[in-house]
Amino acid sequence: MKNPQKGFIVPLLMVIIAVLVIGSGVYVYKNKKTETSTVVNTETQQSGQNQQQTNTQTPPVSATKQLTLTQAPPLFETPILTISPSTTAGWKTYTNDKYKFEFKYPPSFVITDYSFEMSNGSLGLVFTDKDVNFVVRNIELSEINFTDYGDGTVKYDSNRRECFYKNELSKEFYFQEEKINNYSVCSFGNGDEESYSFSYYFIHPTKNFATEIGSSTSKLILTPILSTFKFIK
């Protein structure tokens, strides 16, 4: 007679072994999945850190351009003289049809034309109540030629339509290119800001001449007035 327990034990052992094998496989699979996820996350974080370091170390394009401009400025910067419209509001207008220009001046100023005293045909103007006088004349662009007591020379370059100087001007002389009321202007002089000799050359935008305005009186008074200078037809 066969033992019934022996027949029952064999299938039971096979079931237990199968469960153990399946459980081990699931455990190994989960461990590998966790490790893979950890590696991917770690690599992603490292990649993000590397990207952040790259962004930090590499300046933006605009900053690079700004740095280039700072390191290599032009020979002459072109400052722009601007006066607030509120400053010149209500000013009078002086117009000269012969010399083809006009400018504004404070209503309290009294302007006098004394051109009849000028032997070279220049226009002489004076604010009699301020003891400020200046001389105006129109000259061809090729006539802009100034040499100081040293070796410095200021001339006009017809190709670039702007003034330039060669060599070095003496320390007491001043030269600058600027924009005044949208006109290209070259100016030079000597002395201090309060009282010294200076000349402004307003370059006509389309014609072959410049209007020279020279004075040996206060530049501080004339600067706001000259900011309103305008050529007329």
C-alpha positions in Angstrom: 0.0 0.0 0.0 1.5 3.4 -1.0 2.1 6.2 1.6 -0.3 9.1 0.7 1.9 11.6 2.5 4.9 10.9 0.3 2.9 11.7 -2.8 1.7 15.0 -1.2 5.2 16.2 -0.1 6.8 16.2 -3.6 4.3 18.6 -5.2 4.4 20.8 -2.1 8.2 21.1 -2.4 7.9 22.0 -6.0 5.5 24.8 -5.3 7.7 26.2 -2.5 10.8 26.1 -4.8 8.8 27.8 -7.6 7.7 30.6 -5.2 11.2 31.1 -4.0 12.5 31.4 -7.6 9.8 33.9 -8.6 10.3 35.9 -5.4 14.1 36.0 -6.0 13.6 37.2 -9.6 11.2 40.0 -8.5 13.7 41.1 -5.8 16.6 41.2 -8.3 14.5 43.1 -10.9 13.4 45.7 -8.4 17.0 46.2 -7.1 18.3 46.7 -10.7 15.5 49.1 -11.5 16.2 51.2 -8.4 20.0 51.3 -9.2 19.3 52.3 -12.8 16.9 55.1 -11.6 19.5 56.3 -9.1 22.3 56.3 -11.8 20.0 58.2 -14.2 19.0 60.8 -11.6 22.7 61.2 -10.5 23.8 61.7 -14.1 20.9 64.2 -14.7 21.9 66.2 -11.6 25.6 66.1 -12.7 24.6 67.2 -16.2 22.5 70.0 -14.7 25.3 71.1 -12.5 27.7 71.0 -15.5 25.2 73.1 -17.5 24.9 75.6 -14.7 28.7 75.8 -14.4 28.9 76.3 -18.1 26.3 79.1 -18.0 28.0 80.7 -15.1 31.5 80.6 -16.7 30.3 81.7 -20.2 29.2 85.4 -20.2 26.2 86.4 -22.4 26.8 87.9 -25.8 25.8 91.4 -24.7 28.3 91.3 -21.9 31.0 90.2 -24.3 30.2 93.1 -26.7 30.2 95.6 -23.8 33.6 94.3 -22.7 35.0 94.6 -26.2 33.8 98.3 -26.5 35.4 99.0 -23.1 38.7 97.5 -24.1 38.8 99.2 -27.5 37.2 102.6 -27.4 37.3 104.9 -30.5 40.0 107.5 -30.8 37.3 110.2 -30.2 34.1 109.6 -28.4 31.3 111.9 -29.7 29.5 113.5 -26.8 26.1 114.9 -27.4 25.3 118.3 -26.1 21.6 118.4 -25.0 19.8 121.2 -23.2 16.3 120.5 -21.7 13.5 122.0 -23.8 12.2 123.6 -20.6 15.4 125.5 -20.3 15.0 127.2 -23.7 11.2 127.6 -23.5 10.1 131.2 -24.1 13.5 132.2 -25.5 13.8 134.7 -28.3 15.2 133.7 -31.7 18.0 135.5 -33.6 18.0 134.9 -37.3 20.6 135.9 -39.9 19.6 135.4 -43.5 23.1 136.4 -44.8 24.9 133.7 -42.8 22.1 131.2 -43.0 21.6 130.4 -39.3 19.6 131.1 -36.3 19.8 130.4 -32.5 17.7 131.2 -29.4 18.7 133.3 -26.4 17.2 134.2 -23.1 14.5 136.9 -23.3 16.4 139.1 -20.8 19.5 139.3 -23.0 20.1 142.2 -25.3 21.9 141.3 -28.6 23.7 143.8 -30.8 25.1 143.4 -34.2 28.4 145.3 -34.7 29.4 143.7 -38.1 30.1 147.2 -39.5 33.2 147.2 -37.3 34.5 144.0 -38.7 37.0 144.5 -41.5 37.1 140.9 -42.7 33.3 140.7 -43.3 32.7 138.5 -40.3 29.5 138.8 -38.2 30.2 140.4 -34.8 27.5 139.8 -32.1 27.5 140.9 -28.5 25.1 140.5 -25.6 25.7 144.0 -24.3 24.1 143.5 -20.9 26.3 140.4 -20.2 29.5 141.6 -21.8 29.6 138.5 -23.9 30.7 138.8 -27.5 31.4 136.4 -30.3 32.3 136.4 -34.0 30.6 134.3 -36.7 31.8 133.5 -40.2 31.2 130.9 -42.8 34.3 129.1 -44.2 34.9 126.3 -46.6 35.6 123.0 -45.0 39.2 123.0 -46.4 39.9 126.1 -44.4 39.5 124.3 -41.1 43.2 124.2 -40.3 44.5 125.0 -36.9 48.1 124.5 -35.6 49.0 125.3 -32.0 52.3 126.3 -30.7 53.5 122.7 -30.6 53.1 120.2 -33.4 49.4 119.5 -33.0 47.2 120.3 -36.0 43.5 120.2 -36.4 42.1 119.7 -39.9 38.9 118.6 -41.6 38.8 115.2 -43.3 36.5 115.6 -46.4 36.2 111.8 -46.8 34.9 111.1 -43.3 33.2 114.6 -43.1 34.7 115.2 -39.6 37.6 117.0 -38.0 40.8 115.2 -36.9 44.1 116.1 -35.4 47.6 114.7 -35.9 50.4 114.6 -33.4 49.8 115.9 -29.9 48.2 119.3 -29.1 49.9 121.3 -26.3 48.4 120.7 -22.9 46.7 124.1 -22.7 44.7 123.4 -25.9 41.5 121.5 -26.0 39.9 119.7 -29.0 36.7 117.7 -29.2 34.2 116.4 -31.7 30.6 116.4 -30.5 26.9 116.5 -31.7 25.0 119.7 -31.1 21.4 119.9 -32.1 22.1 116.9 -34.5 25.0 118.7 -36.2 28.6 117.5 -36.3 30.7 120.0 -34.5 34.4 120.2 -33.9 35.6 122.6 -31.2 38.9 123.6 -29.7 40.3 126.3 -27.4 42.6 127.0 -24.5 42.1 128.1 -21.0 39.5 127.0 -18.4 35.7 126.6 -18.6 34.9 130.0 -17.2 36.9 132.2 -19.5 39.0 131.1 -22.4 39.3 131.4 -26.2 37.4 128.8 -28.1 36.0 128.1 -31.6 33.0 126.0 -32.7 32.8 124.7 -36.2 29.2 123.7 -37.1 29.5 121.4 -40.2 26.7 121.9 -42.7 25.2 118.5 -43.3 24.9 118.8 -47.1 27.0 121.8 -48.2 30.7 122.4 -48.4 31.1 124.9 -45.6 31.1 125.3 -41.8 29.9 128.1 -39.6 32.6 129.1 -37.2 31.6 130.7 -33.9 34.5 132.0 -31.9 34.7 133.9 -28.6 37.1 134.7 -25.8 34.4 135.2 -23.2 32.4 132.8 -20.9 31.7 129.5 -22.5 29.3 128.7 -19.7 26.9 131.4 -21.0 27.2 130.5 -24.6 26.9 126.8 -24.3 23.1 126.7 -23.8 22.7 129.3 -26.5 24.8 127.3 -29.0 22.8 124.2 -28.2 19.9 125.8 -30.2 22.0 126.6 -33.3 20.3 125.7 -36.6 21.1 126.2 -40.2 18.4 127.8 -42.4 17.9 127.7 -46.1 
